[in-house]
Each structure stands twice: as C-alpha cells, then as structure tokens.
Amino acid sequence: MIKLILFLSIIILTALFLIYKKFTYDKDIKSALKRIFLLTILTASTIFSRYLVIYTPLLLLHILALMIGWGFLFALFLNKTDKTWPIFLPLATIALFFISAFFVAEFD
C-alpha cells in the first residue's frame, strides 16, 4: 500500500507541475481549473479502487479504465489530444459497482 501511495503522489506532483508550467505560460485560469478538476476525479477514482476488490472482474475493468484515464490525462497535459471523455471511464466502473451492489444487496 505504501508503494501505491508513493507512486500516486509522484504522479500527482508531476501532473501539478505540468499544470503550473502550462498556467505560467498561457495565464489561462479556466484551463488550469479544468485540468485540476480532471486530476481530482482520477485521483479519487484511483483511491476508490481498493473498495472494488470484492468484484474481481470489475476491479480489472476499473484498473484498465484507470490506465486509459491517466494516459489521456497526461496526453491532455502535453497537448497531444483534446479528448476528455476517456478520463471519466473510471467513474463508469464505479457506477457499475454501485448498481451491482444495489441489485445484489439484501434489504431488511
């Protein structure tokens, strides 16, 4: 778990550095806030991954969605793409987790 936290903190610090460099070059606060919002969504989705261990196939799908999301986030930071929808893929797997829990859970 410590290795994951260390790796995630290095990724987040790198992303914040790229946001800062882009902001100091462009002075575009709207773009900087959008990138910080997307970074926050992916960070929260990554932290939520530990709860998905219950459903292994969904966990594997979530990990794949996280890799795609982080890749597109850094591609967005490096101006390689303008697509933002792949960054929201981990949220879809989290929604699937809650939907499946709703249908499987027993209510008294």
C-alpha positions in Angstrom: 0.0 0.0 0.0 2.9 2.4 0.8 4.3 1.8 -2.7 0.9 2.7 -4.3 0.7 5.9 -2.2 4.3 6.8 -3.2 3.7 6.1 -6.8 0.4 8.0 -6.8 2.0 11.0 -5.1 4.7 11.1 -7.7 2.2 11.1 -10.5 0.1 13.8 -8.8 3.1 16.0 -8.2 4.2 15.6 -11.8 0.7 16.5 -13.0 0.6 19.6 -10.8 3.9 20.6 -12.1 2.7 20.3 -15.7 -0.5 22.3 -14.8 1.7 25.0 -13.2 4.0 25.2 -16.2 1.1 25.5 -18.6 -0.6 28.1 -16.5 2.5 30.3 -16.2 2.9 30.1 -20.0 -0.7 30.7 -21.0 -2.2 32.6 -18.0 -5.4 30.7 -18.6 -7.1 30.1 -15.3 -10.1 28.3 -16.9 -7.9 25.7 -18.5 -5.9 25.2 -15.3 -9.0 24.7 -13.2 -10.3 22.2 -15.7 -7.1 20.2 -15.5 -7.1 20.3 -11.7 -10.7 19.1 -11.7 -9.8 16.2 -14.1 -6.8 15.3 -11.9 -9.0 15.3 -8.8 -11.5 13.0 -10.5 -8.8 10.5 -11.5 -7.1 10.7 -8.0 -10.5 10.0 -6.3 -11.2 7.1 -8.7 -7.7 5.6 -8.0 -8.3 5.8 -4.3 -11.7 4.2 -4.6 -10.0 1.2 -6.3 -9.4 -0.5 -3.0 -13.1 -1.0 -2.5 -13.6 -2.8 -5.8 -11.6 -5.8 -4.6 -14.9 -7.5 -3.8 -15.7 -7.9 -7.5 -12.6 -9.0 -9.3 -13.8 -8.7 -12.9 -15.0 -5.2 -12.2 -11.7 -4.4 -10.5 -9.7 -5.5 -13.6 -12.0 -3.4 -15.8 -11.5 -0.4 -13.4 -7.7 -0.8 -13.5 -7.8 -0.8 -17.3 -10.1 2.3 -17.2 -7.7 4.0 -14.8 -4.7 3.3 -17.1 -6.6 4.7 -20.0 -7.7 7.7 -18.0 -4.3 8.6 -16.7 -2.8 8.1 -20.2 -5.3 10.5 -21.7 -4.8 13.0 -18.8 -1.1 13.2 -19.4 -1.8 13.3 -23.2 -4.1 16.3 -22.5 -1.4 17.9 -20.4 1.2 17.5 -23.1 -1.3 18.9 -25.8 -1.4 15.6 -27.7 -5.2 15.3 -27.5 -8.3 17.3 -26.7 -10.5 14.3 -25.7 -11.6 14.3 -22.1 -14.2 11.6 -22.1 -11.7 8.7 -21.5 -10.8 10.4 -18.2 -14.3 9.7 -17.0 -14.2 6.0 -17.7 -13.2 5.0 -14.1 -16.4 6.8 -12.9 -18.4 4.4 -15.1 -16.9 1.4 -13.4 -17.6 2.9 -10.0 -21.2 3.4 -11.1 -21.4 -0.2 -12.2 -20.1 -1.2 -8.8 -22.9 0.7 -7.0 -25.5 -0.6 -9.5 -24.4 -4.2 -9.0 -24.3 -3.7 -5.2 -27.9 -2.4 -5.3 -29.2 -5.4 -7.1 -27.3 -8.0 -5.1 -27.6 -6.4 -1.7 -30.3 -7.7 0.7 -32.5 -5.1 2.3 -34.3 -5.9 5.5 
